Amino acid sequence: MFTIEYAVKKDIPSMMNIIEESLPLIPDLDWFVGDTAEFYERHISDCGFTLKAICCSTGTLAAYFTVRYPKLENDNLGYDLDFTDADLLTTAHMETCVVHPDYRGHHLEARLMKQAVEILKNTDYHYLLGTVHPDNVPSLKAFLSNDFHVAKTAKKYGGKLRHIMYRKI
């Protein structure tokens, strides 16, 4: 059993540790583009939010999920979909999810994403976008189970192939 709550800045070292422990187990490193501690610090509360799943029996961080508000930044995925400036300003990115290897198989990415969508329904953000490598079936399933669809497939992040996932709320 897991509880989902907002991450805080003191969670960042644990979040970075999950990345370090997970990277060697990723079947293809093209599937994952990691972020820095500074990125997470900005997106704990200032430019988005981060949710965390805590294992009830151990109290440890099992997974986290970051949502970013890119506004008119150059990497807003809405540019790939020909969004207007008004639409770009109401776009949220389903940015990063990392699940600790010990807690895989509990659908934590899908559960965290579902909670993020519920939070976003009460905001001015109406366009939800994210990326996933076409071969990353677990992450693709998490998006699809949350009513996202593939809007476009393009090279992102320095030439890495990605589906751009889309949902309007």
MDTraj code that builds the backbone (N, CA, C; nanometers):
import mdtraj as md
import numpy as np

residues = "MET PHE THR ILE GLU TYR ALA VAL LYS LYS ASP ILE PRO SER MET MET ASN ILE ILE GLU GLU SER LEU PRO LEU ILE PRO ASP LEU ASP TRP PHE VAL GLY ASP THR ALA GLU PHE TYR GLU ARG HIS ILE SER ASP CYS GLY PHE THR LEU LYS ALA ILE CYS CYS SER THR GLY THR LEU ALA ALA TYR PHE THR VAL ARG TYR PRO LYS LEU GLU ASN ASP ASN LEU GLY TYR ASP LEU ASP PHE THR ASP ALA ASP LEU LEU THR THR ALA HIS MET GLU THR CYS VAL VAL HIS PRO ASP TYR ARG GLY HIS HIS LEU GLU ALA ARG LEU MET LYS GLN ALA VAL GLU ILE LEU LYS ASN THR ASP TYR HIS TYR LEU LEU GLY THR VAL HIS PRO ASP ASN VAL PRO SER LEU LYS ALA PHE LEU SER ASN ASP PHE HIS VAL ALA LYS THR ALA LYS LYS TYR GLY GLY LYS LEU ARG HIS ILE MET TYR ARG LYS ILE".split()
xyz = np.array([
    [0.0834, -0.1173, 0.0000],
    [0.0000, 0.0000, 0.0000],
    [0.0883, 0.1242, 0.0000],
    [0.0393, 0.2283, -0.0691],
    [0.1165, 0.3510, -0.0856],
    [0.0290, 0.4720, -0.0572],
    [0.0908, 0.5764, -0.0076],
    [0.0224, 0.7045, 0.0029],
    [0.0854, 0.7982, -0.0988],
    [0.0032, 0.8843, -0.1560],
    [0.0509, 0.9827, -0.2527],
    [0.0360, 1.1198, -0.1892],
    [0.1445, 1.1955, -0.1946],
    [0.1436, 1.3301, -0.1384],
    [0.2399, 1.4176, -0.2177],
    [0.2353, 1.5474, -0.1901],
    [0.3272, 1.6392, -0.2569],
    [0.4689, 1.6183, -0.2056],
    [0.5637, 1.6216, -0.2980],
    [0.7045, 1.6181, -0.2601],
    [0.7452, 1.7568, -0.2109],
    [0.8479, 1.7591, -0.1292],
    [0.9054, 1.8838, -0.0796],
    [1.0552, 1.8812, -0.1095],
    [1.1186, 1.9971, -0.0934],
    [1.2592, 2.0078, -0.1323],
    [1.3485, 1.9067, -0.0607],
    [1.3163, 1.8714, 0.0620],
    [1.4019, 1.7754, 0.1337],
    [1.3937, 1.6351, 0.0730],
    [1.2974, 1.6109, -0.0190],
    [1.2868, 1.4815, -0.0873],
    [1.3847, 1.4680, -0.2039],
    [1.4426, 1.5790, -0.2470],
    [1.5250, 1.5762, -0.3690],
    [1.6412, 1.4771, -0.3599],
    [1.7177, 1.4700, -0.2520],
    [1.8254, 1.3691, -0.2481],
    [1.7733, 1.2263, -0.2669],
    [1.6600, 1.1942, -0.2073],
    [1.6022, 1.0600, -0.2262],
    [1.5575, 1.0398, -0.3700],
    [1.5050, 1.1453, -0.4311],
    [1.4640, 1.1359, -0.5714],
    [1.5852, 1.1081, -0.6598],
    [1.6947, 1.1770, -0.6344],
    [1.8159, 1.1564, -0.7134],
    [1.8716, 1.0154, -0.6914],
    [1.8590, 0.9632, -0.5699],
    [1.9043, 0.8261, -0.5419],
    [1.8234, 0.7239, -0.6206],
    [1.6928, 0.7473, -0.6339],
    [1.6093, 0.6545, -0.7119],
    [1.6565, 0.6508, -0.8567],
    [1.6911, 0.7673, -0.9114],
    [1.7428, 0.7703, -1.0492],
    [1.8693, 0.6856, -1.0579],
    [1.9627, 0.7064, -0.9663],
    [2.0893, 0.6325, -0.9687],
    [2.0677, 0.4816, -0.9595],
    [1.9716, 0.4400, -0.8772],
    [1.9459, 0.2969, -0.8610],
    [1.8698, 0.2384, -0.9795],
    [1.7943, 0.3212, -1.0498],
    [1.7111, 0.2728, -1.1603],
    [1.7850, 0.2674, -1.2932],
    [1.8772, 0.3603, -1.3154],
    [1.9437, 0.3689, -1.4460],
    [2.0045, 0.2374, -1.4936],
    [2.0770, 0.1636, -1.4092],
    [2.1368, 0.0388, -1.4592],
    [2.0335, -0.0655, -1.5025],
    [1.9088, -0.0508, -1.4610],
    [1.8056, -0.1497, -1.4915],
    [1.7190, -0.1126, -1.6109],
    [1.7414, 0.0059, -1.6676],
    [1.6628, 0.0480, -1.7838],
    [1.7125, -0.0291, -1.9056],
    [1.6217, -0.0971, -1.9780],
    [1.6646, -0.1798, -2.0913],
    [1.7383, -0.1025, -2.2002],
    [1.7028, 0.0239, -2.2202],
    [1.7643, 0.1059, -2.3242],
    [1.7739, 0.2471, -2.2686],
    [1.8941, 0.3010, -2.2577],
    [1.9115, 0.4329, -2.1973],
    [1.8464, 0.5444, -2.2787],
    [1.8096, 0.5181, -2.4042],
    [1.7343, 0.6171, -2.4817],
    [1.5943, 0.6387, -2.4245],
    [1.5486, 0.5482, -2.3409],
    [1.4144, 0.5601, -2.2831],
    [1.4050, 0.6717, -2.1807],
    [1.5158, 0.7104, -2.1197],
    [1.5108, 0.8009, -2.0055],
    [1.6034, 0.9194, -2.0256],
    [1.5505, 1.0371, -2.0028],
    [1.6301, 1.1591, -1.9996],
    [1.6163, 1.2148, -1.8587],
    [1.7232, 1.2075, -1.7841],
    [1.7186, 1.2487, -1.6442],
    [1.7258, 1.3992, -1.6276],
    [1.6902, 1.4439, -1.5107],
    [1.6952, 1.5851, -1.4770],
    [1.7884, 1.6042, -1.3586],
    [1.8229, 1.7288, -1.3344],
    [1.9156, 1.7622, -1.2269],
    [1.8396, 1.7945, -1.0983],
    [1.9125, 1.7979, -0.9896],
    [1.8523, 1.8381, -0.8622],
    [1.7979, 1.9803, -0.8721],
    [1.8660, 2.0663, -0.9467],
    [1.8191, 2.2044, -0.9634],
    [1.6854, 2.2072, -1.0369],
    [1.6683, 2.1206, -1.1361],
    [1.5406, 2.1117, -1.2070],
    [1.4295, 2.0756, -1.1086],
    [1.4533, 1.9738, -1.0285],
    [1.3506, 1.9312, -0.9334],
    [1.3225, 2.0392, -0.8298],
    [1.4248, 2.1119, -0.7903],
    [1.4039, 2.2193, -0.6938],
    [1.3066, 2.3238, -0.7493],
    [1.3194, 2.3566, -0.8783],
    [1.2277, 2.4532, -0.9414],
    [1.0876, 2.3967, -0.9563],
    [1.0769, 2.2644, -0.9682],
    [0.9471, 2.2046, -1.0007],
    [0.8826, 2.1316, -0.8832],
    [0.9339, 2.1507, -0.7656],
    [0.8659, 2.1005, -0.6460],
    [0.7423, 2.1863, -0.6222],
    [0.7563, 2.3186, -0.6469],
    [0.6409, 2.4058, -0.6235],
    [0.6365, 2.5282, -0.7131],
    [0.7489, 2.5793, -0.7588],
    [0.7501, 2.7066, -0.8304],
    [0.6932, 2.6991, -0.9716],
    [0.7420, 2.6079, -1.0521],
    [0.7048, 2.6005, -1.1943],
    [0.6281, 2.4727, -1.2245],
    [0.5589, 2.4209, -1.1263],
    [0.4852, 2.2963, -1.1394],
    [0.4729, 2.2335, -1.0021],
    [0.4662, 2.1019, -1.0002],
    [0.4615, 2.0314, -0.8720],
    [0.5125, 1.8900, -0.8914],
    [0.5484, 1.8280, -0.7809],
    [0.5959, 1.6903, -0.7834],
    [0.5185, 1.6110, -0.6791],
    [0.4692, 1.4963, -0.7216],
    [0.4014, 1.4046, -0.6309],
    [0.4957, 1.2897, -0.5979],
    [0.4773, 1.2332, -0.4796],
    [0.5589, 1.1186, -0.4414],
    [0.4683, 1.0097, -0.3868],
    [0.5104, 0.8863, -0.4097],
    [0.4427, 0.7699, -0.3526],
    [0.5326, 0.7170, -0.2417],
    [0.4743, 0.7045, -0.1240],
    [0.5466, 0.6553, -0.0073],
    [0.4932, 0.5168, 0.0275],
    [0.5828, 0.4215, 0.0449],
    [0.5434, 0.2870, 0.0868],
    [0.5003, 0.2932, 0.2332],
    [0.3768, 0.2538, 0.2584],
    [0.3217, 0.2627, 0.3951],
    [0.3959, 0.1737, 0.4942],
    [0.4408, 0.0571, 0.4498],
    [0.5038, -0.0358, 0.5445],
    [0.6466, 0.0037, 0.5813],
    [0.7156, 0.0756, 0.4914],
    [0.8549, 0.1113, 0.5192],
    [0.8762, 0.2612, 0.5384],
    [0.7823, 0.3427, 0.4894],
    [0.7979, 0.4876, 0.4966],
    [0.8965, 0.5428, 0.3963],
    [0.9389, 0.4598, 0.3004],
    [1.0386, 0.5032, 0.2031],
    [0.9733, 0.5555, 0.0764],
    [1.0495, 0.6395, 0.0060],
    [1.0054, 0.6937, -0.1219],
    [1.0081, 0.5822, -0.2256],
    [0.8930, 0.5518, -0.2833],
    [0.8825, 0.4446, -0.3820],
    [0.8875, 0.4977, -0.5245],
    [0.8351, 0.6186, -0.5463],
    [0.8293, 0.6759, -0.6807],
    [0.7974, 0.8238, -0.6694],
    [0.8255, 0.8956, -0.7774],
    [0.7836, 1.0360, -0.7838],
    [0.7463, 1.0710, -0.9270],
    [0.6689, 1.1776, -0.9395],
    [0.6149, 1.2205, -1.0688],
    [0.6140, 1.3729, -1.0705],
    [0.6776, 1.4310, -1.1707],
    [0.6898, 1.5764, -1.1797],
    [0.6024, 1.6315, -1.2918],
    [0.5303, 1.7383, -1.2594],
    [0.4507, 1.8136, -1.3564],
    [0.5156, 1.9509, -1.3696],
    [0.5318, 1.9962, -1.4937],
    [0.5973, 2.1249, -1.5200],
    [0.5045, 2.2134, -1.6005],
    [0.5078, 2.3427, -1.5700],
    [0.4330, 2.4424, -1.6462],
    [0.5326, 2.5171, -1.7352],
    [0.5451, 2.4777, -1.8627],
    [0.6495, 2.5349, -1.9470],
    [0.6201, 2.6746, -2.0015],
    [0.4961, 2.7197, -1.9907],
    [0.4568, 2.8519, -2.0426],
    [0.5046, 2.8648, -2.1876],
    [0.5794, 2.9715, -2.2182],
    [0.6253, 2.9942, -2.3556],
    [0.7712, 2.9531, -2.3758],
    [0.8231, 2.8664, -2.2893],
    [0.9606, 2.8190, -2.3057],
    [0.9733, 2.7415, -2.4365],
    [1.0933, 2.7443, -2.4933],
    [1.1170, 2.6825, -2.6245],
    [1.0857, 2.5341, -2.6295],
    [1.0944, 2.4654, -2.5160],
    [1.0721, 2.3208, -2.5171],
    [0.9275, 2.2817, -2.4867],
    [0.8356, 2.3780, -2.4858],
    [0.6939, 2.3451, -2.4668],
    [0.6520, 2.2533, -2.5815],
    [0.6034, 2.1366, -2.5492],
    [0.5644, 2.0384, -2.6512],
    [0.4480, 2.0867, -2.7356],
    [0.3766, 2.1864, -2.6884],
    [0.2674, 2.2435, -2.7666],
    [0.3146, 2.3034, -2.8978],
    [0.4403, 2.3491, -2.9036],
    [0.4941, 2.3999, -3.0302],
    [0.4944, 2.2896, -3.1357],
    [0.5231, 2.1666, -3.0948],
    [0.5238, 2.0537, -3.1883],
    [0.3844, 2.0254, -3.2434],
    [0.2826, 2.0684, -3.1699],
    [0.1436, 2.0415, -3.2083],
    [0.0739, 2.1671, -3.2596],
    [0.1542, 2.2705, -3.2898],
    [0.1031, 2.3962, -3.3466],
    [0.0017, 2.4658, -3.2568],
    [0.0243, 2.4621, -3.1266],
    [-0.0626, 2.5323, -3.0324],
    [-0.0472, 2.6830, -3.0494],
    [-0.1527, 2.7556, -3.0201],
    [-0.1458, 2.9013, -3.0148],
    [-0.0746, 2.9418, -2.8856],
    [-0.0342, 3.0684, -2.8766],
    [0.0286, 3.1151, -2.7533],
    [-0.0653, 3.0986, -2.6348],
    [-0.1937, 3.1238, -2.6557],
    [-0.2914, 3.1077, -2.5471],
    [-0.2956, 2.9626, -2.5003],
    [-0.2899, 2.8687, -2.5943],
    [-0.2902, 2.7266, -2.5574],
    [-0.1603, 2.6872, -2.4871],
    [-0.0480, 2.7424, -2.5333],
    [0.0803, 2.7124, -2.4697],
    [0.0791, 2.7530, -2.3226],
    [0.0131, 2.8637, -2.2930],
    [0.0083, 2.9134, -2.1554],
    [-0.0788, 2.8280, -2.0643],
    [-0.1602, 2.7413, -2.1236],
    [-0.2453, 2.6522, -2.0432],
    [-0.2041, 2.5060, -2.0614],
    [-0.0756, 2.4867, -2.0932],
    [-0.0198, 2.3533, -2.1139],
    [0.0636, 2.3121, -1.9930],
    [0.0424, 2.1905, -1.9482],
    [0.1241, 2.1313, -1.8420],
    [0.1931, 2.0084, -1.8990],
    [0.3189, 1.9926, -1.8640],
    [0.3948, 1.8740, -1.9056],
    [0.3930, 1.7697, -1.7952],
    [0.3586, 1.6492, -1.8326],
    [0.3755, 1.5345, -1.7445],
    [0.5217, 1.4955, -1.7647],
    [0.6071, 1.5457, -1.6802],
    [0.7495, 1.5549, -1.7095],
    [0.8280, 1.4268, -1.6822],
    [0.8412, 1.3884, -1.5595],
    [0.9300, 1.2779, -1.5232],
    [0.8641, 1.1895, -1.4184],
    [0.8760, 1.0601, -1.4379],
    [0.8359, 0.9661, -1.3339],
    [0.9478, 0.8639, -1.3191],
    [0.9873, 0.8412, -1.1957],
    [1.0864, 0.7379, -1.1681],
    [1.0326, 0.6529, -1.0532],
    [1.0354, 0.5220, -1.0743],
    [0.9891, 0.4263, -0.9739],
    [1.1104, 0.3476, -0.9242],
    [1.1255, 0.3408, -0.7939],
    [1.2355, 0.2638, -0.7357],
    [1.2214, 0.1181, -0.7804],
    [1.3327, 0.0530, -0.8158],
    [1.3252, -0.0857, -0.8639],
    [1.2503, -0.1807, -0.7700],
    [1.2578, -0.1581, -0.6403],
    [1.1898, -0.2465, -0.5450],
    [1.0379, -0.2358, -0.5511],
    [0.9873, -0.1301, -0.6155],
    [0.8427, -0.1063, -0.6142],
    [0.7801, -0.1125, -0.7533],
    [0.8533, -0.1641, -0.8489],
    [0.7949, -0.1808, -0.9827],
    [0.6850, -0.2855, -0.9772],
    [0.5881, -0.2725, -1.0685],
    [0.4783, -0.3677, -1.0741],
    [0.3557, -0.3248, -0.9965],
    [0.3621, -0.2090, -0.9318],
    [0.2483, -0.1589, -0.8545],
    [0.1732, -0.0478, -0.9290],
    [0.2062, -0.0268, -1.0564],
    [0.1405, 0.0748, -1.1404],
    [0.1529, 0.2145, -1.0803],
    [0.2660, 0.2423, -1.0186],
    [0.2824, 0.3710, -0.9514],
    [0.2862, 0.4874, -1.0488],
    [0.3445, 0.4684, -1.1674],
    [0.3449, 0.5773, -1.2647],
    [0.2019, 0.6141, -1.3027],
    [0.1199, 0.5158, -1.3326],
    [-0.0194, 0.5426, -1.3699],
    [-0.0957, 0.6051, -1.2537],
    [-0.0707, 0.5587, -1.1334],
    [-0.1415, 0.6114, -1.0160],
    [-0.1004, 0.7553, -0.9859],
    [0.0276, 0.7839, -0.9950],
    [0.0746, 0.9205, -0.9739],
    [0.0229, 1.0134, -1.0835],
    [0.0234, 0.9652, -1.2080],
    [-0.0277, 1.0453, -1.3186],
    [-0.1759, 1.0753, -1.2993],
    [-0.2511, 0.9759, -1.2569],
    [-0.3944, 0.9961, -1.2332],
    [-0.4165, 1.1052, -1.1286],
    [-0.3399, 1.1011, -1.0220],
    [-0.3528, 1.2034, -0.9177],
    [-0.3134, 1.3407, -0.9715],
    [-0.2080, 1.3461, -1.0530],
    [-0.1659, 1.4733, -1.1128],
    [-0.2760, 1.5305, -1.2013],
    [-0.3397, 1.4452, -1.2812],
    [-0.4499, 1.4904, -1.3671],
    [-0.5631, 1.5457, -1.2814],
    [-0.5960, 1.4786, -1.1735],
    [-0.7035, 1.5266, -1.0850],
    [-0.6699, 1.6647, -1.0286],
    [-0.5460, 1.6848, -0.9905],
    [-0.5033, 1.8159, -0.9400],
    [-0.5159, 1.9206, -1.0495],
    [-0.4711, 1.8863, -1.1700],
    [-0.4726, 1.9821, -1.2805],
    [-0.6138, 2.0182, -1.3250],
    [-0.7098, 1.9325, -1.3013],
    [-0.8486, 1.9635, -1.3375],
    [-0.8999, 2.0865, -1.2635],
    [-0.8386, 2.1195, -1.1520],
    [-0.8801, 2.2351, -1.0721],
    [-0.7911, 2.3567, -1.0954],
    [-0.7248, 2.3607, -1.2108],
    [-0.6357, 2.4717, -1.2445],
    [-0.6743, 2.5274, -1.3807],
    [-0.5956, 2.6232, -1.4267],
    [-0.6159, 2.6808, -1.5597],
    [-0.5408, 2.6043, -1.6682],
    [-0.4804, 2.4914, -1.6321],
    [-0.4068, 2.4111, -1.7306],
    [-0.5018, 2.3089, -1.7910],
    [-0.5191, 2.3184, -1.9234],
    [-0.6173, 2.2334, -1.9913],
    [-0.5544, 2.1331, -2.0876],
    [-0.4317, 2.1604, -2.1301],
    [-0.3636, 2.0723, -2.2246],
    [-0.2515, 2.0007, -2.1508],
    [-0.2594, 1.8698, -2.1464],
    [-0.1594, 1.7892, -2.0773],
    [-0.0769, 1.7155, -2.1817],
    [0.0529, 1.7348, -2.1780],
    [0.1431, 1.6747, -2.2758],
    [0.2575, 1.6053, -2.2039],
    [0.3090, 1.5032, -2.2663],
    [0.4255, 1.4333, -2.2140],
    [0.4910, 1.3568, -2.3263],
    [0.6067, 1.3011, -2.2990],
    [0.6748, 1.2207, -2.4001],
    [0.7072, 1.0835, -2.3434],
    [0.7139, 0.9882, -2.4347],
    [0.7517, 0.8522, -2.3971],
    [0.8187, 0.7868, -2.5181],
    [0.9250, 0.7122, -2.4927],
    [0.9884, 0.6366, -2.6004],
    [0.8885, 0.5315, -2.6486],
    [0.8751, 0.5141, -2.7802],
    [0.7765, 0.4181, -2.8325],
    [0.7915, 0.2757, -2.7794],
    [0.9120, 0.2352, -2.7408],
    [0.9329, 0.0991, -2.6908],
    [0.9190, 0.0866, -2.5389],
    [0.8966, 0.1978, -2.4714],
    [0.8831, 0.1954, -2.3255],
    [0.7376, 0.1626, -2.2911],
    [0.7059, 0.0355, -2.3003],
    [0.5669, -0.0107, -2.2852],
    [0.5074, 0.0249, -2.1490],
    [0.5784, 0.0076, -2.0375],
    [0.5159, 0.0432, -1.9093],
    [0.4736, 0.1904, -1.9015],
    [0.5599, 0.2803, -1.9468],
    [0.5239, 0.4224, -1.9428],
    [0.4147, 0.4555, -2.0435],
    [0.4207, 0.3942, -2.1600],
    [0.3158, 0.4161, -2.2594],
    [0.1806, 0.3702, -2.2047],
    [0.1792, 0.2553, -2.1385],
    [0.0543, 0.2062, -2.0782],
    [0.0029, 0.3020, -1.9708],
    [0.0942, 0.3614, -1.8947],
    [0.0525, 0.4572, -1.7913],
    [-0.0190, 0.5761, -1.8546],
    [0.0355, 0.6266, -1.9639],
    [-0.0307, 0.7373, -2.0341],
    [-0.1662, 0.6936, -2.0892],
    [-0.1677, 0.5814, -2.1594],
    [-0.2923, 0.5363, -2.2226],
    [-0.4001, 0.5075, -2.1188],
    [-0.3625, 0.4533, -2.0045],
    [-0.4610, 0.4236, -1.9006],
    [-0.5174, 0.5505, -1.8373],
    [-0.4524, 0.6627, -1.8618],
    [-0.4994, 0.7918, -1.8117],
    [-0.5585, 0.8780, -1.9232],
    [-0.6051, 0.8103, -2.0291],
    [-0.6780, 0.8757, -2.1387],
    [-0.5949, 0.9711, -2.2230],
    [-0.4652, 0.9494, -2.2281],
    [-0.3802, 1.0223, -2.3216],
    [-0.3784, 0.9452, -2.4530],
    [-0.3464, 1.0140, -2.5611],
    [-0.3250, 0.9450, -2.6878],
    [-0.1992, 1.0006, -2.7542],
    [-0.1467, 0.9246, -2.8501],
    [-0.0276, 0.9682, -2.9226],
    [-0.0705, 1.0761, -3.0212],
    [-0.0194, 1.1971, -3.0018],
    [-0.0520, 1.3078, -3.0914],
    [0.0482, 1.3168, -3.2059],
    [0.1715, 1.2756, -3.1796],
    [0.2769, 1.2880, -3.2801],
    [0.3965, 1.2070, -3.2323],
    [0.4759, 1.1590, -3.3257],
    [0.6031, 1.0953, -3.2927],
    [0.7124, 1.1804, -3.3557],
    [0.8096, 1.2191, -3.2750],
    [0.9129, 1.3110, -3.3222],
    [1.0424, 1.2841, -3.2468],
    [1.1503, 1.3403, -3.2977],
    [1.2785, 1.3327, -3.2282],
    [1.2884, 1.4517, -3.1335],
    [1.3132, 1.4206, -3.0074],
    [1.3235, 1.5212, -2.9019],
    [1.4517, 1.4952, -2.8234],
    [1.4871, 1.5862, -2.7353],
    [1.5988, 1.5661, -2.6419],
    [1.7271, 1.5224, -2.7132],
    [1.7648, 1.5989, -2.8150],
    [1.8886, 1.5682, -2.8851],
    [1.8789, 1.4509, -2.9800],
    [1.7621, 1.4283, -3.0386],
    [1.7457, 1.3251, -3.1398],
    [1.6881, 1.1938, -3.0917],
    [1.6349, 1.1900, -2.9708],
    [1.5745, 1.0666, -2.9189],
    [1.4282, 1.0586, -2.9639],
    [1.3893, 0.9437, -3.0179],
    [1.2533, 0.9244, -3.0667],
    [1.1554, 0.9221, -2.9500],
    [1.0470, 0.9980, -2.9640],
    [0.9455, 1.0051, -2.8587],
    [0.8065, 1.0171, -2.9191],
    [0.7097, 0.9517, -2.8531],
    [0.5696, 0.9827, -2.8770],
    [0.5392, 1.1062, -2.7930],
    [0.4708, 1.2018, -2.8522],
    [0.4177, 1.3138, -2.7748],
    [0.2754, 1.2753, -2.7388],
    [0.2529, 1.2615, -2.6095],
    [0.1232, 1.2178, -2.5581],
    [0.0384, 1.3402, -2.5247],
    [-0.0923, 1.3295, -2.5493],
    [-0.1820, 1.4454, -2.5374],
    [-0.3116, 1.4075, -2.4675],
    [-0.3559, 1.4986, -2.3827],
    [-0.4890, 1.4874, -2.3239],
    [-0.5391, 1.6286, -2.2947],
    [-0.6637, 1.6534, -2.3274],
    [-0.7267, 1.7814, -2.2934],
    [-0.8238, 1.7570, -2.1787],
    [-0.8183, 1.8461, -2.0790],
    [-0.9107, 1.8355, -1.9651],
    [-0.9923, 1.9630, -1.9529],
])
top = md.Topology()
chain = top.add_chain()
for i, resn in enumerate(residues, 1):
    res = top.add_residue(resn, chain, resSeq=i)
    for name in ("N", "CA", "C"):
        top.add_atom(name, md.element.get_by_symbol(name[0]), res)
traj = md.Trajectory(xyz[None], top)
